[in-house]
């Protein structure tokens, strides 16, 4: 499974960005997809995820109410709409997918999101 992330950039606080992640290859072997982020000097942290079976979504408390994860089954893609961005959202955002054992087995390249104050 290959994951291609895009959509990062520079935005002012309060602004919005939309990240995209397209999956290719053996996508039938995935259980769901999601996003993580890593800020400078910090550990990678969970942001949001969607489970294919049932479509349930989960969010980190720090982004609830501001970020929305959606999917396009036909394109094997997920999107992260990020609104009301804060400087603390600045990080490299990584797209990832779980395998059928619900392990984060597949990772895309990161995309930089920078929020200026």
Backbone as a printed PyTorch tensor [residue, N CA C, xyz], in Angstrom:
tensor([[[  0.8610,  -1.1870,   0.0000],
         [  0.0000,   0.0000,   0.0000],
         [  0.8980,   1.2390,   0.0000]],

        [[  0.6010,   2.1350,  -0.9120],
         [  1.3580,   3.3970,  -0.9790],
         [  0.3950,   4.5410,  -0.6610]],

        [[  0.8940,   5.4820,   0.1040],
         [  0.0870,   6.6280,   0.5110],
         [  0.7630,   7.9090,   0.0390]],

        [[ -0.0220,   8.7770,  -0.5740],
         [  0.4990,  10.0420,  -1.0760],
         [ -0.2830,  11.1750,  -0.4310]],

        [[  0.4070,  11.9450,   0.4010],
         [ -0.2260,  13.0590,   1.0990],
         [  0.0860,  14.3660,   0.3980]],

        [[ -0.8390,  15.2980,   0.4990],
         [ -0.6420,  16.6200,  -0.0870],
         [ -1.5270,  17.6250,   0.6250]],

        [[ -1.2770,  18.9100,   0.3600],
         [ -2.1660,  19.9450,   0.8590],
         [ -1.6270,  20.8080,   1.9750]],

        [[ -0.4220,  20.5500,   2.4430],
         [  0.1240,  21.3900,   3.5020],
         [  0.4650,  22.7710,   3.0000]],

        [[  0.8620,  23.6340,   3.9160],
         [  1.2340,  24.9760,   3.5300],
         [  1.3320,  25.8920,   4.7200]],

        [[  1.4010,  27.1830,   4.4210],
         [  1.5030,  28.2220,   5.4390],
         [  0.1800,  28.9720,   5.5090]],

        [[ -0.3300,  29.1370,   6.7100],
         [ -1.6090,  29.8240,   6.8930],
         [ -1.5460,  30.6220,   8.1930]],

        [[ -2.3120,  31.6910,   8.2490],
         [ -2.3840,  32.4780,   9.4700],
         [ -3.3120,  31.8090,  10.4820]],

        [[ -3.0900,  32.1160,  11.7380],
         [ -3.9600,  31.5910,  12.7870],
         [ -5.4090,  31.9490,  12.4820]],

        [[ -6.2880,  30.9810,  12.6850],
         [ -7.6920,  31.1630,  12.3760],
         [ -8.0750,  30.7180,  10.9810]],

        [[ -7.0730,  30.4370,  10.1640],
         [ -7.3260,  30.0220,   8.7950],
         [ -7.5970,  28.5400,   8.6630]],

        [[ -7.6920,  28.1010,   7.4180],
         [ -8.0330,  26.7080,   7.1340],
         [ -7.0890,  26.1150,   6.1020]],

        [[ -6.9390,  24.8110,   6.1900],
         [ -6.2060,  24.0430,   5.1930],
         [ -6.9000,  22.6970,   5.0410]],

        [[ -6.7270,  22.0880,   3.8900],
         [ -7.2850,  20.7600,   3.6490],
         [ -6.1760,  19.8360,   3.1730]],

        [[ -5.9490,  18.7890,   3.9300],
         [ -4.9560,  17.7880,   3.5590],
         [ -5.6450,  16.6330,   2.8430]],

        [[ -4.9400,  16.0690,   1.8810],
         [ -5.4570,  14.9170,   1.1430],
         [ -4.4690,  13.7690,   1.2520]],

        [[ -5.0030,  12.5560,   1.2230],
         [ -4.1430,  11.3790,   1.2110],
         [ -4.7910,  10.3350,   0.3160]],

        [[ -4.0800,   9.9490,  -0.7150],
         [ -4.5730,   8.9490,  -1.6520],
         [ -3.8110,   7.6520,  -1.4700]],

        [[ -4.5570,   6.5540,  -1.4110],
         [ -3.9510,   5.2410,  -1.2440],
         [ -3.9690,   4.4880,  -2.5660]],

        [[ -2.9230,   3.7110,  -2.8000],
         [ -2.8620,   2.8700,  -3.9930],
         [ -2.2200,   1.5380,  -3.6170]],

        [[ -2.3190,   0.5910,  -4.5090],
         [ -1.7690,  -0.7300,  -4.2290],
         [ -2.8250,  -1.6230,  -3.6130]],

        [[ -2.4250,  -2.4410,  -2.6430],
         [ -3.3030,  -3.4320,  -2.0420],
         [ -4.1930,  -2.8070,  -0.9680]],

        [[ -5.0110,  -1.8660,  -1.3910],
         [ -5.8430,  -1.1210,  -0.4370],
         [ -6.8750,  -2.0080,   0.2520]],

        [[ -7.1960,  -3.1560,  -0.3330],
         [ -8.1570,  -4.0560,   0.3050],
         [ -7.5970,  -4.6490,   1.5960]],

        [[ -6.2820,  -4.5180,   1.7940],
         [ -5.6650,  -5.0580,   2.9950],
         [ -5.6350,  -4.0500,   4.1410]],

        [[ -6.2980,  -2.8980,   3.9520],
         [ -6.3130,  -1.8840,   5.0010],
         [ -7.6340,  -1.9040,   5.7500]],

        [[ -7.5700,  -1.4990,   6.9760],
         [ -8.7240,  -1.4540,   7.8750],
         [ -9.2620,  -0.0360,   8.0110]],

        [[ -8.4110,   0.9400,   7.7570],
         [ -8.7990,   2.3410,   7.8790],
         [ -7.5960,   3.2290,   7.6060]],

        [[ -7.8260,   4.5180,   7.6790],
         [ -6.7460,   5.4840,   7.4650],
         [ -6.8430,   6.6040,   8.4690]],

        [[ -5.7760,   7.3450,   8.5820],
         [ -5.8080,   8.4540,   9.5190],
         [ -4.6190,   9.3750,   9.3530]],

        [[ -4.5040,  10.2950,  10.3030],
         [ -3.4440,  11.2960,  10.2830],
         [ -2.7510,  11.3710,  11.6420]],

        [[ -1.4570,  11.5520,  11.5710],
         [ -0.6340,  11.8470,  12.7320],
         [  0.1170,  13.1370,  12.4420]],

        [[  0.6950,  13.7130,  13.4640],
         [  1.5280,  14.8860,  13.2560],
         [  2.6990,  14.8810,  14.2100]],

        [[  3.7510,  15.5660,  13.8010],
         [  4.9430,  15.6690,  14.6390],
         [  5.4890,  17.0750,  14.5650]],

        [[  5.4670,  17.7420,  15.6950],
         [  6.0150,  19.0840,  15.7920],
         [  7.4950,  18.9880,  16.1450]],

        [[  8.2540,  20.0400,  15.8490],
         [  9.6920,  20.0130,  16.1530],
         [  9.9510,  19.7220,  17.6300]],

        [[ 10.7980,  18.7550,  17.8820],
         [ 11.1730,  18.4400,  19.2500],
         [ 10.1410,  17.6420,  20.0220]],

        [[  9.0850,  17.2240,  19.3430],
         [  8.0250,  16.4640,  20.0180],
         [  7.8420,  15.1130,  19.3510]],

        [[  7.1670,  14.2290,  20.0680],
         [  6.8750,  12.9170,  19.5140],
         [  5.6940,  13.0010,  18.5440]],

        [[  5.6490,  12.0250,  17.6720],
         [  4.5210,  11.9610,  16.7540],
         [  3.2510,  11.6740,  17.5420]],

        [[  2.1640,  12.3540,  17.1890],
         [  0.9150,  12.1740,  17.9180],
         [ -0.2400,  11.9260,  16.9630]],

        [[ -1.2030,  11.2020,  17.4710],
         [ -2.4110,  10.8870,  16.7170],
         [ -3.2590,  12.1330,  16.5310]],

        [[ -3.8570,  12.2750,  15.3520],
         [ -4.7450,  13.4020,  15.0690],
         [ -6.1750,  12.9200,  14.8240]],

        [[ -6.3440,  12.0250,  13.8610],
         [ -7.6880,  11.5620,  13.5130],
         [ -7.5880,  10.2590,  12.7360]],

        [[ -8.6990,   9.5060,  12.7570],
         [ -8.7330,   8.2640,  11.9950],
         [-10.1490,   7.9360,  11.5810]],

        [[-10.2840,   7.1240,  10.5590],
         [-11.5710,   6.5980,  10.1210],
         [-11.4070,   5.1010,   9.9190]],

        [[-12.4200,   4.3670,  10.3350],
         [-12.4390,   2.9180,  10.1370],
         [-13.3640,   2.6320,   8.9740]],

        [[-12.8890,   1.8440,   8.0140],
         [-13.6810,   1.6170,   6.8110],
         [-15.0340,   0.9760,   7.1300]],

        [[-15.0140,  -0.0300,   7.9720],
         [-16.2350,  -0.7580,   8.2770],
         [-17.0980,   0.0630,   9.2260]],

        [[-18.1040,   0.6970,   8.6900],
         [-18.9960,   1.5210,   9.4960],
         [-18.7180,   3.0030,   9.4000]],

        [[-17.5100,   3.3580,   9.0220],
         [-17.1850,   4.7620,   8.8150],
         [-16.9760,   5.5810,  10.0700]],

        [[-16.7790,   4.9300,  11.2140],
         [-16.5720,   5.6950,  12.4520],
         [-15.2860,   6.5070,  12.3730]],

        [[-15.3720,   7.7130,  12.9250],
         [-14.2070,   8.5910,  12.9650],
         [-13.8420,   8.9030,  14.4190]],

        [[-12.5750,   9.1510,  14.6430],
         [-12.0680,   9.4530,  15.9720],
         [-11.0780,  10.6000,  15.8480]],

        [[-11.0770,  11.4520,  16.8670],
         [-10.2220,  12.6300,  16.8470],
         [ -9.4800,  12.7860,  18.1670]],

        [[ -8.3000,  13.3680,  18.0790],
         [ -7.6080,  13.7790,  19.2870],
         [ -8.3810,  14.9280,  19.9150]],

        [[ -8.3550,  15.0130,  21.2270],
         [ -9.1000,  16.0770,  21.9120],
         [ -8.6520,  17.4580,  21.4420]],

        [[ -7.3910,  17.5860,  21.0990],
         [ -6.8540,  18.8930,  20.7210],
         [ -7.4070,  19.4170,  19.3980]],

        [[ -8.0170,  18.5450,  18.6090],
         [ -8.5180,  18.9870,  17.2990],
         [-10.0240,  18.8230,  17.1550]],

        [[-10.6720,  18.2260,  18.1410],
         [-12.1160,  18.0270,  18.0650],
         [-12.8400,  19.3430,  17.8740]],

        [[-13.7930,  19.3440,  16.9560],
         [-14.5600,  20.5450,  16.6840],
         [-13.9010,  21.4810,  15.6890]],

        [[-12.6380,  21.2390,  15.3680],
         [-11.9260,  22.0870,  14.3990],
         [-11.5280,  21.3090,  13.1450]],

        [[-11.1930,  20.0450,  13.3240],
         [-10.7560,  19.2110,  12.1950],
         [-11.8640,  18.2170,  11.8490]],

        [[-12.0100,  17.9410,  10.5660],
         [-12.9880,  16.9570,  10.1000],
         [-12.3320,  16.0270,   9.1010]],

        [[-12.4700,  14.7390,   9.3580],
         [-11.9230,  13.7210,   8.4670],
         [-13.0550,  13.1650,   7.6090]],

        [[-12.8130,  13.1080,   6.3170],
         [-13.8020,  12.5310,   5.4070],
         [-13.0890,  11.5860,   4.4530]],

        [[-13.8800,  10.7930,   3.7350],
         [-13.2680,   9.8190,   2.8360],
         [-14.0050,   9.7890,   1.5080]],

        [[-13.2950,   9.3340,   0.5040],
         [-13.8660,   9.1290,  -0.8230],
         [-13.5130,   7.6990,  -1.2060]],

        [[-14.4860,   6.8100,  -1.0520],
         [-14.2180,   5.3950,  -1.3000],
         [-13.7880,   5.1390,  -2.7330]],

        [[-14.3880,   5.8460,  -3.6620],
         [-14.0800,   5.6120,  -5.0720],
         [-12.6310,   5.9450,  -5.3970]],

        [[-12.0800,   6.9150,  -4.6670],
         [-10.7070,   7.3420,  -4.9230],
         [ -9.7130,   6.7630,  -3.9180]],

        [[-10.2030,   5.9470,  -2.9880],
         [ -9.3300,   5.4240,  -1.9310],
         [ -8.5680,   6.5660,  -1.2660]],

        [[ -9.2920,   7.5920,  -0.9080],
         [ -8.6610,   8.7860,  -0.3660],
         [ -9.3620,   9.2430,   0.8950]],

        [[ -8.6110,   9.9290,   1.7370],
         [ -9.1810,  10.5940,   2.8940],
         [ -8.7200,  12.0380,   2.8840]],

        [[ -9.5310,  12.8780,   3.5220],
         [ -9.2550,  14.3080,   3.5530],
         [ -9.3560,  14.7940,   4.9950]],

        [[ -8.4800,  15.7100,   5.3530],
         [ -8.5240,  16.3000,   6.6810],
         [ -8.7560,  17.7920,   6.5110]],

        [[ -9.9700,  18.2210,   6.7860],
         [-10.2930,  19.6390,   6.7420],
         [ -9.9390,  20.2440,   8.0850]],

        [[ -9.0480,  21.2030,   8.0820],
         [ -8.5580,  21.8080,   9.3120],
         [ -8.9950,  23.2640,   9.3430]],

        [[ -9.8510,  23.5890,  10.2880],
         [-10.3540,  24.9480,  10.4530],
         [ -9.8790,  25.5270,  11.7690]],

        [[ -9.9940,  26.8280,  11.8830],
         [ -9.6090,  27.5320,  13.1130],
         [ -8.2160,  27.1110,  13.5590]],

        [[ -7.3040,  27.1140,  12.6340],
         [ -5.9510,  26.6370,  12.9270],
         [ -5.2480,  27.5320,  13.9270]],

        [[ -4.4310,  26.8920,  14.7530],
         [ -3.6910,  27.5810,  15.7950],
         [ -2.1850,  27.3680,  15.5580]],

        [[ -1.3560,  28.2490,  16.0780],
         [  0.0940,  28.0460,  15.9230],
         [  0.5560,  26.6880,  16.4440]],

        [[ -0.1140,  26.1730,  17.4650],
         [  0.2820,  24.8690,  18.0150],
         [ -0.0920,  23.7120,  17.0980]],

        [[ -0.8080,  23.9700,  16.0350],
         [ -1.0860,  22.9330,  15.0330],
         [  0.0820,  22.7780,  14.0590]],

        [[  1.0580,  23.6570,  14.1550],
         [  2.2180,  23.5800,  13.2760],
         [  2.9490,  22.2660,  13.4830]],

        [[  3.1400,  21.5260,  12.4060],
         [  3.7670,  20.2080,  12.4890],
         [  3.8980,  19.6380,  11.0780]],

        [[  4.6280,  18.5480,  10.9970],
         [  4.5930,  17.7340,   9.7870],
         [  3.4650,  16.7210,   9.9780]],

        [[  2.5480,  16.6900,   9.0410],
         [  1.3970,  15.8000,   9.1230],
         [  1.6420,  14.5730,   8.2440]],

        [[  1.3900,  13.4110,   8.8360],
         [  1.6130,  12.1430,   8.1460],
         [  0.2900,  11.4020,   7.9760]],

        [[  0.0850,  10.9080,   6.7870],
         [ -1.0320,  10.0280,   6.5060],
         [ -0.6070,   8.5960,   6.7910]],

        [[ -1.5190,   7.7940,   7.3330],
         [ -1.1880,   6.4130,   7.6420],
         [ -2.4170,   5.5360,   7.4510]],

        [[ -2.1740,   4.2450,   7.3050],
         [ -3.2740,   3.2930,   7.1570],
         [ -3.0160,   2.0790,   8.0410]],

        [[ -4.1070,   1.5310,   8.5620],
         [ -3.9980,   0.3270,   9.3810],
         [ -4.2100,  -0.9080,   8.5160]],

        [[ -3.5380,  -1.9760,   8.9110],
         [ -3.7610,  -3.2460,   8.2290],
         [ -4.9390,  -3.9580,   8.8770]],

        [[ -5.1910,  -5.1550,   8.4600],
         [ -6.3540,  -5.8650,   8.9850],
         [ -6.1670,  -6.3300,  10.4370]],

        [[ -4.9710,  -6.1330,  10.9740],
         [ -4.7340,  -6.3840,  12.4000],
         [ -4.8240,  -5.0820,  13.1960]],

        [[ -5.2860,  -4.0340,  12.5200],
         [ -5.4540,  -2.7070,  13.1220],
         [ -4.1290,  -2.1720,  13.6540]],

        [[ -3.0840,  -2.4060,  12.8970],
         [ -1.7730,  -1.8310,  13.2040],
         [ -1.4870,  -0.7550,  12.1690]],

        [[ -0.8650,   0.3300,  12.6120],
         [ -0.5110,   1.3890,  11.6690],
         [  0.6800,   0.9130,  10.8520]],

        [[  0.3810,   0.2230,   9.7620],
         [  1.4160,  -0.4850,   9.0180],
         [  1.9420,   0.2900,   7.8160]],

        [[  1.1790,   1.2440,   7.3570],
         [  1.5350,   1.9500,   6.1240],
         [  1.5850,   3.4470,   6.3910]],

        [[  2.6320,   4.0720,   5.8910],
         [  2.8350,   5.5030,   6.1410],
         [  3.1630,   6.2240,   4.8420]],

        [[  2.6200,   7.4280,   4.7190],
         [  2.9730,   8.2790,   3.6020],
         [  4.0730,   9.2420,   4.0090]],

        [[  4.5150,  10.0350,   3.0440],
         [  5.5020,  11.0570,   3.3700],
         [  4.7790,  12.1780,   4.1060]],

        [[  5.4680,  12.9460,   4.8570],
         [  4.8380,  14.0250,   5.5960],
         [  4.5830,  15.2400,   4.7330]],

        [[  3.6530,  16.0470,   5.1920],
         [  3.3990,  17.3320,   4.5530],
         [  3.4050,  18.3990,   5.6400]],

        [[  4.1220,  19.4780,   5.3860],
         [  4.3240,  20.5090,   6.4060],
         [  3.1200,  21.4370,   6.4930]],

        [[  2.6680,  21.6430,   7.7150],
         [  1.6330,  22.6360,   7.9990],
         [  2.2310,  23.6440,   8.9710]],

        [[  2.2210,  24.9080,   8.5750],
         [  2.7590,  25.9690,   9.4210],
         [  1.6830,  27.0130,   9.6370]],

        [[  1.3910,  27.2990,  10.9000],
         [  0.3740,  28.2790,  11.2570],
         [  1.0810,  29.4370,  11.9480]],

        [[  0.9880,  30.5950,  11.3420],
         [  1.6400,  31.7720,  11.9010],
         [  0.6820,  32.5330,  12.8080]],

        [[  1.2250,  33.1550,  13.8210],
         [  0.3810,  33.8860,  14.7830],
         [  0.1920,  35.3310,  14.3660]]])
